[in-house]
Amino acid sequence: MDNIFFVGLMGAGKTTIGRLIAKQMGLDFYDSDNEVERKTGVKIPLIFELEGESGFRKREKAAIEDLSQFRNIVMATGGGAVLLPENRECLKNNGIIIYLRANVHDLWLRTRHDKTRPLLQGGNLRQKLERLYVERDPIYTALADYIVDTGAQSAADISNYIEQLLHPDHAKDIVKNTIIKQPNAT
């Protein structure tokens, strides 16, 4: 194992779980969205406002290219990072990819008051999340080495399970695209 990359929709827990995994495993943590903001000096909503989604995606691509060249890191990607084939290839070639999958209702609960996510502003939030899920779930699934369903479990329980999953002693028991569910998952 070298790098660990988290993919999934906004609100799935990529940053929260990623930080916990990095801390537990003694690795550095990066968030590709935070890296874009650090490099530009402005927040993502302003980038969307000034450059549109395509401008943001170019900046995101550069951040992912840079970060994926590091070793022994955990990275949370933006929800739409997988839309560019170059990003998918970069992630595949440089680490283990874990898809944190959440159902639309849980995503809605987690993001319904968040005003910082440009793609979720205006209109019916649940419909937007449903559309994004239908569009992106097949991409996340095809890309993932492991799929971990998130839901009612705590972030600590999920990160502990992922750490066990990634432990070398367990690697022989894991199959690509394994769907991992916590015992109490619904």
Contact map, one row per residue, 1 for C-alpha under 8 A:
111100000000000000000000000000000000000000000000000000000000000000000000000000000000000000000011000000000000000000000000000000000000000000000000000000000000000000000100000000000000000000
111100000000000000000000000000000000000000000000000000000000000000000011100000000000000000000111000000000000000000000000000000000000000000000000000000000000000000000000000000000000000000
111110000000000000000000000000000000000000000000000000000000000000010111111000000000000000000111000000000000000000000000000000000000000000000000000000000000000000000000000000000000000000
111111000000000000000000000000000000000000000000000000000000000000000001111000000000000000000011110000000000000000000000000000000000000000000000000000000000000000000000000000000000000000
001111100000000000000000000000000000000000000000000000000000000000000000011110000000000000100011110000000000000000000000000000000000000000000000000000000000000000000000000000000000000000
000111110000010001000000000000000000000000000000000000000000000000000000011110000000000000000000111100000000000000000000000000000000000000000000000000000000000000000000000000000000000000
000011111000010000000000000000000000000000000000000000000000000000000000000111100100000000000000111100000000000000000000000000000000000000010000000000000000000000000000000000000000000000
000001111101010000000000000000000000000000000000000000000000000000000000000011100000000000000000001110000000000000000000000000000000000010010000000000000000000000000000000000000000000000
000000111111000000000000000000000000000000000000000000000000000000000000000001110000000000000000000111000010000000000000000000000001100100000000000000000000000000000000000000000000000000
000000011111100000000000000000000000000000000000000000000000000000000000000001100000000000000000000000000010001000000000000000000000000000000000000000000000000000000000000000000000000000
000000001111110000000000000000000000000000000000000000000000000000000000000000000000000000000000000000000010011000000000000000000000000000000000000000000000000000000000000000000000000000
000000011111110000000000000000000000000000000000000000000000000000000000000000000000000000000000000111000010000000000000000000000000000000000000000001000000000000000000000000000000000000
000000000111111111000000000000000000000000000000000000000000000000000000000000000000000000000000000100000000000000000000000000000000000000000000000001000010000000000000000000000000000000
000001110011111111000000000000000000000000000000000000000000000000000000000110000000000000000000000100000000000000000000000000000000000000000000000000000000000000000000000000000000000000
000000000000111111100000000000100000000000000000000000000000000000000000000100000000000000000000000000000000000000000000000000000000000000000000000000000000000000000000000000000000000000
000000000000111111110000000000000000000000000000000000000000000000000000000000000000000000000000000000000000000000000000000000000000000000000000000000000010000000000000000000000000000000
000000000000111111111000000000000000000000000000000000000000000000000000000000000000000000000000000000000000000000000000000000000000000000000000000000000011011000000000000000000000000000
000001000000111111111100000010000000000000000000000000000000000000000000011100000000000000000000000000000000000000000000000000000000000000000000000000000000001000000000000000000000000000
000000000000001111111110000010000000000000000000000000000000000000000000010000000000000000000000000000000000000000000000000000000000000000000000000000000000000000000000000000000000000000
000000000000000111111111000000000000000000000000000000000000000000000000000000000000000000000000000000000000000000000000000000000000000000000000000000000011001000000000000000000000000000
000000000000000011111111101000000000000000000000000000000000000000000000010000000000000000000000000000000000000000000000000000000000000000000000000000000000001101100000000000000000000000
000000000000000001111111111110000000000000000000000000000000000000000000110000000000000000000000000000000000000000000000000000000000000000000000000000000000000000000000000000000000000000
000000000000000000111111111100000000000000000000000000000000000000000000000000000000000000000000000000000000000000000000000000000000000000000000000000000000000000000000000000000000000000
000000000000000000011111111000000000000000000000000000000000000000000000000000000000000000000000000000000000000000000000000000000000000000000000000000000000000000100000000000000000000000
000000000000000000001111111000000000000000000000000000000000000000000000000000000000000000000000000000000000000000000000000000000000000000000000000000000000000000100000000000000000000000
000000000000000000000111111100000000000000000000000000000000000000000000000000000000000000000000000000000000000000000000000000000000000000000000000000000000000000000000000000000000000000
000000000000000000001111111110000000000000000000000000000000000000000001110000000000000000000000000000000000000000000000000000000000000000000000000000000000000000000000000000000000000000
000000000000000000000110011111000000000000000000000000000000000000000001110000000000000000000000000000000000000000000000000000000000000000000000000000000000000000000000000000000000000000
000000000000000001100100001111100000000000000000000000000000000000000000111000000000000000000000000000000000000000000000000000000000000000000000000000000000000000000000000000000000000000
000000000000000000000000000111110110000000000000000000000000000000100000111100000000000000000000000000000000000000000000000000000000000000000000000000000000000000000000000000000000000000
000000000000001000000000000011111110000000000000000000000000000000000000001111000000000000000000000000000000000000000000000000000000000000000000000000000000000000000000000000000000000000
000000000000000000000000000001111111000000000000000000000001001100100000001111000000000000000000000000000000000000000000000000000000000000000000000000000000000000000000000000000000000000
000000000000000000000000000000111111100000010000000000000001000000000000000011000000000000000000000000000000000000000000000000000000000000000000000000000000000000000000000000000000000000
000000000000000000000000000001111111110000000000000000000000000000000000000000000000000000000000000000000000000000000000000000000000000000000000000000000000000000000000000000000000000000
000000000000000000000000000001111111111000000000000000000000001000000000000000000000000000000000000000000000000000000000000000000000000000000000000000000000000000000000000000000000000000
000000000000000000000000000000011111111100010000000000000011001000000000000000000000000000000000000000000000000000000000000000000000000000000000000000000000000000000000000000000000000000
000000000000000000000000000000001111111111110000000000000000000000000000000000000000000000000000000000000000000000000000000000000000000000000000000000000000000000000000000000000000000000
000000000000000000000000000000000111111111000000000000000000000000000000000000000000000000000000000000000000000000000000000000000000000000000000000000000000000000000000000000000000000000
000000000000000000000000000000000011111110000000000000000000000000000000000000000000000000000000000000000000000000000000000000000000000000000000000000000000000000000000000000000000000000
000000000000000000000000000000000001111111000000000000000000000000000000000000000000000000000000000000000000000000000000000000000000000000000000000000000000000000000000000000000000000000
000000000000000000000000000000000000111111100000000000000000000000000000000000000000000000000000000000000000000000000000000000000000000000000000000000000000000000000000000000000000000000
000000000000000000000000000000000000110111110110000000000000000000000000000000000000000000000000000000000000000000000000000000000000000000000000000000000000000000000000000000000000000000
000000000000000000000000000000000000100011111110000000000000000000000000000000000000000000000000000000000000000000000000000000000000000000000000000000000000000000000000000000000000000000
000000000000000000000000000000001001100001111111000000010000000000000000000000000000000000000000000000000000000000011100000000000000000000000000000000000000000000000000000000000000000000
000000000000000000000000000000000000000000111111100000000000000000000000000000000000000000000000000000000000000000011100000000000000000000000000000000000000000000000000000000000000000000
000000000000000000000000000000000000000001111111110000000000000000000000000000000000000000000000000000000000000000000000000000000000000000000000000000000000000000000000000000000000000000
000000000000000000000000000000000000000001111111111100110000000000000000000000000000000000000000000000000000000000000000000000000000000000000000000000000000000000000000000000000000000000
000000000000000000000000000000000000000000011111111110110000000000000000000000000000000000000000000000000000000000000100000000000000000000000000000000000000000000000000000000000000000000
000000000000000000000000000000000000000000001111111100000000000000000000000000000000000000000000000000000000000000000000000000000000000000000000000000000000000000000000000000000000000000
000000000000000000000000000000000000000000000111111100000000000000000000000000000000000000000000000000000000000000000000000000000000000000000000000000000000000000000000000000000000000000
000000000000000000000000000000000000000000000011111111110000000000000000000000000000000000000000000000000000000000000000000000000000000000000000000000000000000000000000000000000000000000
000000000000000000000000000000000000000000000011111111110000000000000000000000000000000000000000000000000000000000000000000000000000000000000000000000000000000000000000000000000000000000
000000000000000000000000000000000000000000000001001111111000000000000000000000000000000000000000000000000000000000000000000000000000000000000000000000000000000000000000000000000000000000
000000000000000000000000000000000000000000000000001111111100000000000000000000000000000000000000000000000000000000000000000000000000000000000000000000000000000000000000000000000000000000
000000000000000000000000000000000000000000000011001111111110000000000000000000000000000000000000000000000000000000000000000000000000000000000000000000000000000000000000000000000000000000
000000000000000000000000000000000000000000010011001111111111000000000000000000000000000000000000000000000000000000000000000000000000000000000000000000000000000000000000000000000000000000
000000000000000000000000000000000000000000000000000011111111100000000000000000001000000000000000000000000000000000000000000000000000000000000000000000000000000000000000000000000000000000
000000000000000000000000000000000000000000000000000001111111110000000000000000000000000000000000000000000000000000000000000000000000000000000000000000000000000000000000000000000000000000
000000000000000000000000000000000001000000000000000000111111111000000000000000000000000000000000000000000000000000000000000000000000000000000000000000000000000000000000000000000000000000
000000000000000000000000000000011001000000000000000000011111111100000000000000001000000000000000000000000000000000000000000000000000000000000000000000000000000000000000000000000000000000
000000000000000000000000000000000000000000000000000000001111111110000000000000001001011000000000000000000000000000000000000000000000000000000000000000000000000000000000000000000000000000
000000000000000000000000000000000000000000000000000000000111111111000000000000000000000000000000000000000000000000000000000000000000000000000000000000000000000000000000000000000000000000
000000000000000000000000000000010011000000000000000000000011111111100000000000000000000000000000000000000000000000000000000000000000000000000000000000000000000000000000000000000000000000
000000000000000000000000000000010000000000000000000000000001111111110000000010000000001001000000000000000000000000000000000000000000000000000000000000000000000000000000000000000000000000
000000000000000000000000000000000000000000000000000000000000111111111000000000000000001001000000000000000000000000000000000000000000000000000000000000000000000000000000000000000000000000
000000000000000000000000000000000000000000000000000000000000011111111100000000000000000000000000000000000000000000000000000000000000000000000000000000000000000000000000000000000000000000
000000000000000000000000000001010000000000000000000000000000001111111100001000000000000000000000000000000000000000000000000000000000000000000000000000000000000000000000000000000000000000
001000000000000000000000000000000000000000000000000000000000000111111110000000000000000001100110000000000000000000000000000000000000000000000000000000000000000000000000000000000000000000
000000000000000000000000000000000000000000000000000000000000000011111110000000000000000000000100000000000000000000000000000000000000000000000000000000000000000000000000000000000000000000
001000000000000000000000000000000000000000000000000000000000000001111111100000000000000000000000000000000000000000000000000000000000000000000000000000000000000000000000000000000000000000
011000000000000000000000000000000000000000000000000000000000000000011111100000000000000000000000000000000000000000000000000000000000000000000000000000000000000000000000000000000000000000
011100000000000000000000001100000000000000000000000000000000000000000111110000000000000000000000000000000000000000000000000000000000000000000000000000000000000000000000000000000000000000
011100000000000000000100001111000000000000000000000000000000000000000111111000000000000000000000000000000000000000000000000000000000000000000000000000000000000000000000000000000000000000
001111000000000001101100001111000000000000000000000000000000000000000001111100000000000000000000000000000000000000000000000000000000000000000000000000000000000000000000000000000000000000
001111000000000001000000000011110000000000000000000000000000000000100000111110000000000000000000000000000000000000000000000000000000000000000000000000000000000000000000000000000000000000
000011100000011001000000000001110000000000000000000000000000000000000000011111000000000000000000000000000000000000000000000000000000000000000000000000000000000000000000000000000000000000
000011110000010000000000000000111000000000000000000000000000000100000000001111101000000000000000000000000000000000000000000000000000000000000000000000000000000000000000000000000000000000
000000111100000000000000000000111000000000000000000000000000000000000000000111111000000000000000000000000000000000000000000000000000000000000000000000000000000000000000000000000000000000
000000111100000000000000000000000000000000000000000000000000000000000000000011111100000000000000000000000000000000000000000000000000000000000000000000000000000000000000000000000000000000
000000001000000000000000000000000000000000000000000000000000000000000000000001111110000000000000000000000000000000000000000000000000000100000000000000000000000000000000000000000000000000
000000000000000000000000000000000000000000000000000000001001100000000000000011111111001100000000000000000000000000000000000000000000000000000000000000000000000000000000000000000000000000
000000100000000000000000000000000000000000000000000000000000000000000000000000111111101100000000000000000000000000000000000000000000000000110000000000000000000000000000000000000000000000
000000000000000000000000000000000000000000000000000000000000000000000000000000011111101100000000000000000000000000000000000000000000000100100000000000000000000000000000000000000000000000
000000000000000000000000000000000000000000000000000000000000100000000000000000001111111100000000000000000000000000000000000000000000000000000000000000000000000000000000000000000000000000
000000000000000000000000000000000000000000000000000000000000000000000000000000000111111110000000000000000000000000000000000000000000000000000000000000000000000000000000000000000000000000
000000000000000000000000000000000000000000000000000000000000100000000000000000000001111111000000000000000000000000000000000000000000000000000000000000000000000000000000000000000000000000
000000000000000000000000000000000000000000000000000000000000100110000000000000001111111111100000000000000000000000000000000000000000000000000000000000000000000000000000000000000000000000
000000000000000000000000000000000000000000000000000000000000000000000000000000001111111111110000000000000000000000000000000000000000000000000010000000000000000000000000000000000000000000
000000000000000000000000000000000000000000000000000000000000000000000000000000000000111111111000000000000000000000000000000000000000000000000000000000000000000000000000000000000000000000
000000000000000000000000000000000000000000000000000000000000000110010000000000000000011111111100000000000000000000000000000000000000000000000000000000000000000000000000000000000000000000
000010000000000000000000000000000000000000000000000000000000000000010000000000000000001111111111100000000000000000000000000000000000000000000000000000000000000000000000000000000000000000
000000000000000000000000000000000000000000000000000000000000000000000000000000000000000111111111100000000000000000000000000000000000000000000010000000000000000000000000000000000000000000
000000000000000000000000000000000000000000000000000000000000000000000000000000000000000011111110000000000000000000000000000000000000000000000000000000000000000000000000000000000000000000
011000000000000000000000000000000000000000000000000000000000000000011000000000000000000001111111000000000000000000000000000000000000000000000000000000000000000000000000000000000000000000
111110000000000000000000000000000000000000000000000000000000000000010000000000000000000000111111100000000000000000000000000000000000000000000000000000000000000000000000000000000000000000
111110000000000000000000000000000000000000000000000000000000000000000000000000000000000000110111110000000000000000000000000000000000000000000001100000000000000000000000000000000000000000
000111100000000000000000000000000000000000000000000000000000000000000000000000000000000000110011111000000000000000000000000000000000000000000011110000000000000000000000000000000000000000
000111100000000000000000000000000000000000000000000000000000000000000000000000000000000000000001111100000000000000000000000000000000000000000001111100000000000000000000000000000000000000
000001110000000000000000000000000000000000000000000000000000000000000000000000000000000000000000111110000000000000000000000000000000000000011001111100000000000000000000000000000000000000
000001111001110000000000000000000000000000000000000000000000000000000000000000000000000000000000011111000000000000000000000000000000000000000000001111000000000000000000000000000000000000
000000011001000000000000000000000000000000000000000000000000000000000000000000000000000000000000001111100000000000000000000000000000000000000000001111000000000000000000000000000000000000
000000001001000000000000000000000000000000000000000000000000000000000000000000000000000000000000000111110110000000000000000000000000000000000000000011100000000000000000000000000000000000
000000000000000000000000000000000000000000000000000000000000000000000000000000000000000000000000000011111110000000000000000000000000000000000000000000100000000000000000000000000000000000
000000000000000000000000000000000000000000000000000000000000000000000000000000000000000000000000000001111111000000000000000001001100100000000000000000000000000000000000000000000000000000
000000000000000000000000000000000000000000000000000000000000000000000000000000000000000000000000000000111111100000000000000001000000000000000000000000000000000000000000000000000000000000
000000000000000000000000000000000000000000000000000000000000000000000000000000000000000000000000000001111111110000000000000000000000000000000000000000100000000000000000000000000000000000
000000001111000000000000000000000000000000000000000000000000000000000000000000000000000000000000000001111111111000000000000000001000000000000000000000000000000000000000000000000000000000
000000000000000000000000000000000000000000000000000000000000000000000000000000000000000000000000000000011111111100000000000011001000000000000000000000000000000000000000000000000000000000
000000000000000000000000000000000000000000000000000000000000000000000000000000000000000000000000000000001111111100000000000000000000000000000000000000000000000000000000000000000000000000
000000000010000000000000000000000000000000000000000000000000000000000000000000000000000000000000000000000111111110000000000000000000000000000000000000000000000000000000000000000000000000
000000000110000000000000000000000000000000000000000000000000000000000000000000000000000000000000000000000011111111000000000000000000000000000000000000000000000000000000000000000000000000
000000000000000000000000000000000000000000000000000000000000000000000000000000000000000000000000000000000001111111000000000010000000000000000000000000000000000000000000000000000000000000
000000000000000000000000000000000000000000000000000000000000000000000000000000000000000000000000000000000000011111100000000000000000000000000000000000000000000000000000000000000000000000
000000000000000000000000000000000000000000000000000000000000000000000000000000000000000000000000000000000000001111111000000000000000000000000000000000000000000000000000000000000000000000
000000000000000000000000000000000000000000000000000000000000000000000000000000000000000000000000000000000000000011111100100000000000000000000000000000000000000000000000000000000000000000
000000000000000000000000000000000000000000011000000000000000000000000000000000000000000000000000000000000000000001111100000000000000000000000000000000000000000000000000000000000000000000
000000000000000000000000000000000000000000011000000000000000000000000000000000000000000000000000000000000000000001111111100000000000000000000000000000000000000000000000000000000000000000
000000000000000000000000000000000000000000011001000000000000000000000000000000000000000000000000000000000000000000111111100000000000000000000000000000000000000000000000000000000000000000
000000000000000000000000000000000000000000000000000000000000000000000000000000000000000000000000000000000000000000001111100000000000000000000000000000000000000000000000000000000000000000
000000000000000000000000000000000000000000000000000000000000000000000000000000000000000000000000000000000000000000001111110010011000000000000000000000000000000000000000000000000000000000
000000000000000000000000000000000000000000000000000000000000000000000000000000000000000000000000000000000000000000101111111010000000000000000000000000000000000000000000000000000000000000
000000000000000000000000000000000000000000000000000000000000000000000000000000000000000000000000000000000000000000000001111110000000000000000000000000000000000000000000000000000000000000
000000000000000000000000000000000000000000000000000000000000000000000000000000000000000000000000000000000000000000000000111110010000000000000000000000000000000000000000000000000000000000
000000000000000000000000000000000000000000000000000000000000000000000000000000000000000000000000000000000000000000000000011111110000000000000000000000000000000000000000000000000000000000
000000000000000000000000000000000000000000000000000000000000000000000000000000000000000000000000000000000001000100000001111111111000000000000000000000000000000000000000000000000000000000
000000000000000000000000000000000000000000000000000000000000000000000000000000000000000000000000000000011001000000000000000111111100000000000000000000000000000000000000000000000000000000
000000000000000000000000000000000000000000000000000000000000000000000000000000000000000000000000000000000000000000000000000111111110000000000000000000000000000000000000000000000000000000
000000000000000000000000000000000000000000000000000000000000000000000000000000000000000000000000000000000000000000000001001111111111000000000000000000000000000000000000000000000000000000
000000000000000000000000000000000000000000000000000000000000000000000000000000000000000000000000000000010011000000000001000011111111100000000000000000000000000000000000000000000000000000
000000000000000000000000000000000000000000000000000000000000000000000000000000000000000000000000000000010000000000000000000001111111110000000000000000000000000000000000000000000000000000
000000000000000000000000000000000000000000000000000000000000000000000000000000000000000000000000000000000000000000000000000000111111111000000000000000000000000000000000000000000000000000
000000001000000000000000000000000000000000000000000000000000000000000000000000000000000000000000000000000000000000000000000000011111111110000000000000000000000000000000000000000000000000
000000001000000000000000000000000000000000000000000000000000000000000000000000000000000000000000000000010000000000000000000000001111111110000000000000000000000000000000000000000000000000
000000000000000000000000000000000000000000000000000000000000000000000000000000000000000000000000000000000000000000000000000000000111111111000000000000000000000000000000000000000000000000
000000000000000000000000000000000000000000000000000000000000000000000000000000000000000000000000000000000000000000000000000000000011111111100000000000000000000000000000000000000000000000
000000001000000000000000000000000000000000000000000000000000000000000000000000010010000000000000000000000000000000000000000000000001111111110000000000000000000000000000000000000000000000
000000010000000000000000000000000000000000000000000000000000000000000000000000000000000000000000000000000000000000000000000000000001111111111000000000000000000000000000000000000000000000
000000000000000000000000000000000000000000000000000000000000000000000000000000000000000000000000000000000000000000000000000000000000011111111100000000000000000000000000000000000000000000
000000000000000000000000000000000000000000000000000000000000000000000000000000000110000000000000000000000000000000000000000000000000001111111110000000000000000000000000000000000000000000
000000110000000000000000000000000000000000000000000000000000000000000000000000000100000000000000001000000000000000000000000000000000000111111111000000000000000000000000000000000000000000
000000000000000000000000000000000000000000000000000000000000000000000000000000000000000000000000001000000000000000000000000000000000000011111111001000000000000000000000000000001000000000
000000000000000000000000000000000000000000000000000000000000000000000000000000000000000000000000000000000000000000000000000000000000000001111111000000000000000000000000000000001000000000
000000000000000000000000000000000000000000000000000000000000000000000000000000000000000100010000100000000000000000000000000000000000000000111111100000000000000000000000000000000000000000
000000000000000000000000000000000000000000000000000000000000000000000000000000000000000000000001111000000000000000000000000000000000000000011111111000000000000000000000000000011000000000
000000000000000000000000000000000000000000000000000000000000000000000000000000000000000000000001111000000000000000000000000000000000000000000011111000000000000000000000000000011100000000
000000000000000000000000000000000000000000000000000000000000000000000000000000000000000000000000111000000000000000000000000000000000000000000001111100000000000000000000000000011111000000
000000000000000000000000000000000000000000000000000000000000000000000000000000000000000000000000011110000000000000000000000000000000000000001001111110000000000000000000000000001111000000
000000000000000000000000000000000000000000000000000000000000000000000000000000000000000000000000011110000000000000000000000000000000000000000000011111000000000000000000000000000011100000
000000000000000000000000000000000000000000000000000000000000000000000000000000000000000000000000000111000000000000000000000000000000000000000000001111100000000000000000000000000011110010
000000000001100000000000000000000000000000000000000000000000000000000000000000000000000000000000000111000000000000000000000000000000000000000000000111111000010000000000000000000000100010
000000000000000000000000000000000000000000000000000000000000000000000000000000000000000000000000000001100100000000000000000000000000000000000000000011111000000000000000000000000000000011
000000000000000000000000000000000000000000000000000000000000000000000000000000000000000000000000000000000000000000000000000000000000000000000000000001111100000000000000000000000000000111
000000000000000000000000000000000000000000000000000000000000000000000000000000000000000000000000000000000000000000000000000000000000000000000000000001111110110000000000000000000000010110
000000000000000000000000000000000000000000000000000000000000000000000000000000000000000000000000000000000000000000000000000000000000000000000000000000011111110000000000000000000000000000
000000000000100110010000000000000000000000000000000000000000000000000000000000000000000000000000000000000000000000000000000000000000000000000000000000001111111000000000000000000000000000
000000000000000010010000000000000000000000000000000000000000000000000000000000000000000000000000000000000000000000000000000000000000000000000000000000000111111100000000000000000000000000
000000000000000000000000000000000000000000000000000000000000000000000000000000000000000000000000000000000000000000000000000000000000000000000000000000001111111110000000000000000000000000
000000000000000010000000000000000000000000000000000000000000000000000000000000000000000000000000000000000000000000000000000000000000000000000000000001001111111111000000000000000000010000
000000000000000011011000000000000000000000000000000000000000000000000000000000000000000000000000000000000000000000000000000000000000000000000000000000000011111111100000000000000000000000
000000000000000000001000000000000000000000000000000000000000000000000000000000000000000000000000000000000000000000000000000000000000000000000000000000000001111111110000000000000000000000
000000000000000000000000000000000000000000000000000000000000000000000000000000000000000000000000000000000000000000000000000000000000000000000000000000000000111111111000000000000000010000
000000000000000000001000000000000000000000000000000000000000000000000000000000000000000000000000000000000000000000000000000000000000000000000000000000000000011111111100000000000000000000
000000000000000000001001100000000000000000000000000000000000000000000000000000000000000000000000000000000000000000000000000000000000000000000000000000000000001111111110000000000000000000
000000000000000000000000000000000000000000000000000000000000000000000000000000000000000000000000000000000000000000000000000000000000000000000000000000000000000111111110010000000000000000
000000000000000000000000000000000000000000000000000000000000000000000000000000000000000000000000000000000000000000000000000000000000000000000000000000000000000011111110011001000000000000
100000000000000000000000000000000000000000000000000000000000000000000000000000000000000000000000000000000000000000000000000000000000000000000000000000000000000001111111011000000000000000
000000000000000000000000000000000000000000000000000000000000000000000000000000000000000000000000000000000000000000000000000000000000000000000000000000000000000000111111111000000000000000
000000000000000000000000000000000000000000000000000000000000000000000000000000000000000000000000000000000000000000000000000000000000000000000000000000000000000000000111111100000000000000
000000000000000000000000000000000000000000000000000000000000000000000000000000000000000000000000000000000000000000000000000000000000000000000000000000000000000000000011111100000000000000
000000000000000000000000000000000000000000000000000000000000000000000000000000000000000000000000000000000000000000000000000000000000000000000000000000000000000000011111111111000000000000
000000000000000000000000000000000000000000000000000000000000000000000000000000000000000000000000000000000000000000000000000000000000000000000000000000000000000000001111111111000000000000
000000000000000000000000000000000000000000000000000000000000000000000000000000000000000000000000000000000000000000000000000000000000000000000000000000000000000000000001111111000000000000
000000000000000000000000000000000000000000000000000000000000000000000000000000000000000000000000000000000000000000000000000000000000000000000000000000000000000000000000011111100000000000
000000000000000000000000000000000000000000000000000000000000000000000000000000000000000000000000000000000000000000000000000000000000000000000000000000000000000000001000011111110100000000
000000000000000000000000000000000000000000000000000000000000000000000000000000000000000000000000000000000000000000000000000000000000000000000000000000000000000000000000000011111100000000
000000000000000000000000000000000000000000000000000000000000000000000000000000000000000000000000000000000000000000000000000000000000000000000001110000000000000000000000000001111100000000
000000000000000000000000000000000000000000000000000000000000000000000000000000000000000000000000000000000000000000000000000000000000000000001101111000000000000000000000000000111110000000
000000000000000000000000000000000000000000000000000000000000000000000000000000000000000000000000000000000000000000000000000000000000000000000000111000000000000000000000000001111111000000
000000000000000000000000000000000000000000000000000000000000000000000000000000000000000000000000000000000000000000000000000000000000000000000000011110000000000000000000000000001111100000
000000000000000000000000000000000000000000000000000000000000000000000000000000000000000000000000000000000000000000000000000000000000000000000000011110000000000000000000000000000111110000
000000000000000000000000000000000000000000000000000000000000000000000000000000000000000000000000000000000000000000000000000000000000000000000000000111000000000000000000000000000011111110
000000000000000000000000000000000000000000000000000000000000000000000000000000000000000000000000000000000000000000000000000000000000000000000000000010001000010010000000000000000001111110
000000000000000000000000000000000000000000000000000000000000000000000000000000000000000000000000000000000000000000000000000000000000000000000000000000000000000000000000000000000000111110
000000000000000000000000000000000000000000000000000000000000000000000000000000000000000000000000000000000000000000000000000000000000000000000000000000011000000000000000000000000000111111
000000000000000000000000000000000000000000000000000000000000000000000000000000000000000000000000000000000000000000000000000000000000000000000000000011111000000000000000000000000000111111
000000000000000000000000000000000000000000000000000000000000000000000000000000000000000000000000000000000000000000000000000000000000000000000000000000110000000000000000000000000000000111
